[in-house]
Amino acid sequence: MLCFCFFLHHAEKRLNSAIYRFLTRNGIDRYDPARFLDYKLEVLQMLLYCLPRFDPEQETEFLKYAKHYVRDGLLFCRMMVEAGSFASLAEYRHVRQIGAIYNNSAKTAQKSFPSLPSKADTRMKAYLRMNC
């Protein structure tokens, strides 16, 4: 456990920056110390969870090995904040992937077919035709 504390002391800056990037990536632009601490405690819990499973013989850095566990911990915190109505983290991750595909499909459609007007443009033209 003493070695783990030493590791955390040296890796804390990297972990803090990963948490901060995760929080600010999706539109949360205001720093909230309480939220940051909740996310940080979840990350530490996930690091402790994956520590016994880590095999140093694999010749990989512990943070690279723990990356997926850390991301799952961050997603779990966000899942609890957003709705809390999902049965599992896997279900929540799947719903977020579907949402990302849906959001990106409109952006790629406009890039792929710039000649197609958007719905707002079509409605505006129809409105102008009726009133002009």
C-alpha positions as CSV (number, residue, x, y, z in Angstrom):
1,M,0.0,0.0,0.0
2,L,2.9,2.3,0.7
3,C,4.1,1.8,-2.9
4,F,0.6,2.7,-4.2
5,C,0.6,6.0,-2.1
6,F,4.0,6.8,-3.6
7,F,2.6,6.1,-7.1
8,L,-0.4,8.4,-6.5
9,H,1.9,11.1,-5.3
10,H,3.8,11.1,-8.6
11,A,0.8,10.4,-10.9
12,E,-1.7,12.8,-9.3
13,K,-1.0,15.6,-11.7
14,R,-1.7,13.3,-14.7
15,L,-4.9,12.0,-13.0
16,N,-6.1,15.5,-12.2
17,S,-5.6,16.6,-15.7
18,A,-7.5,13.6,-17.1
19,I,-10.4,14.3,-14.7
20,Y,-10.4,18.0,-15.6
21,R,-10.4,17.2,-19.4
22,F,-13.3,14.7,-18.9
23,L,-15.3,17.3,-17.0
24,T,-14.7,20.2,-19.4
25,R,-15.0,18.1,-22.6
26,N,-18.8,17.9,-22.6
27,G,-19.7,21.4,-21.9
28,I,-19.1,21.7,-18.1
29,D,-16.9,24.8,-18.3
30,R,-17.2,25.9,-14.7
31,Y,-14.8,24.3,-12.1
32,D,-16.7,22.8,-9.3
33,P,-14.4,21.5,-6.5
34,A,-17.0,19.2,-5.0
35,R,-17.7,17.5,-8.3
36,F,-14.0,17.3,-9.1
37,L,-13.4,15.6,-5.7
38,D,-16.2,13.1,-6.3
39,Y,-14.8,12.2,-9.7
40,K,-11.3,12.0,-8.2
41,L,-12.4,9.6,-5.4
42,E,-14.1,7.4,-8.0
43,V,-10.9,7.3,-10.0
44,L,-8.9,6.3,-6.9
45,Q,-11.4,3.6,-6.1
46,M,-11.1,2.2,-9.6
47,L,-7.3,2.3,-9.4
48,L,-7.5,0.3,-6.1
49,Y,-9.9,-2.1,-7.8
50,C,-7.6,-2.8,-10.7
51,L,-4.3,-2.9,-8.7
52,P,-4.6,-6.6,-7.7
53,R,-5.3,-7.5,-11.3
54,F,-2.2,-5.7,-12.7
55,D,0.6,-8.0,-13.7
56,P,4.0,-6.2,-13.8
57,E,5.4,-9.1,-15.9
58,Q,3.4,-7.7,-18.9
59,E,5.8,-4.9,-19.2
60,T,3.2,-2.2,-19.4
61,E,2.9,1.0,-17.4
62,F,0.2,0.9,-14.7
63,L,-1.6,4.0,-15.9
64,K,-1.9,2.6,-19.4
65,Y,-3.3,-0.6,-17.9
66,A,-5.7,1.3,-15.7
67,K,-6.9,3.7,-18.4
68,H,-10.1,1.7,-19.1
69,Y,-10.8,1.4,-15.4
70,V,-10.4,5.1,-14.9
71,R,-12.6,5.9,-17.9
72,D,-15.3,3.5,-16.5
73,G,-15.1,5.3,-13.1
74,L,-15.5,8.7,-14.7
75,L,-18.5,7.4,-16.8
76,F,-20.0,5.9,-13.7
77,C,-19.9,9.3,-12.0
78,R,-21.5,11.0,-15.0
79,M,-24.1,8.2,-15.2
80,M,-25.1,9.0,-11.6
81,V,-25.2,12.7,-12.2
82,E,-27.2,12.6,-15.5
83,A,-30.1,10.2,-14.7
84,G,-29.2,7.2,-12.6
85,S,-31.9,5.2,-14.4
86,F,-29.6,2.8,-16.2
87,A,-29.2,-0.8,-15.2
88,S,-25.4,-0.9,-15.7
89,L,-22.5,1.0,-16.9
90,A,-22.4,-1.0,-20.1
91,E,-26.0,0.1,-20.9
92,Y,-25.1,3.7,-20.2
93,R,-22.0,3.5,-22.4
94,H,-24.1,2.0,-25.2
95,V,-26.7,4.8,-25.0
96,R,-23.9,7.5,-25.1
97,Q,-22.4,5.8,-28.2
98,I,-25.8,5.9,-29.9
99,G,-26.2,9.6,-28.9
100,A,-22.8,10.4,-30.3
101,I,-23.5,8.7,-33.6
102,Y,-26.8,10.5,-33.8
103,N,-25.2,13.9,-33.1
104,N,-22.4,13.3,-35.5
105,S,-24.6,12.1,-38.3
106,A,-26.2,15.5,-38.8
107,K,-22.7,17.1,-38.9
108,T,-21.4,14.6,-41.4
109,A,-24.5,14.9,-43.6
110,Q,-24.1,18.6,-43.9
111,K,-20.4,18.2,-44.8
112,S,-21.2,15.4,-47.3
113,F,-24.2,17.1,-48.9
114,P,-23.7,20.8,-48.6
115,S,-26.3,21.5,-51.3
116,L,-29.1,20.0,-49.1
117,P,-30.7,22.7,-47.0
118,S,-31.2,22.2,-43.3
119,K,-34.7,21.8,-41.9
120,A,-34.5,25.4,-40.4
121,D,-33.7,26.8,-43.8
122,T,-36.5,24.9,-45.5
123,R,-39.0,26.1,-42.9
124,M,-37.8,29.7,-43.2
125,K,-38.1,29.6,-47.0
126,A,-41.6,28.2,-46.8
127,Y,-42.6,30.8,-44.2
128,L,-41.2,33.6,-46.5
129,R,-43.1,32.2,-49.5
130,M,-46.4,32.2,-47.6
131,N,-46.0,35.7,-46.2
132,C,-44.4,37.5,-49.2
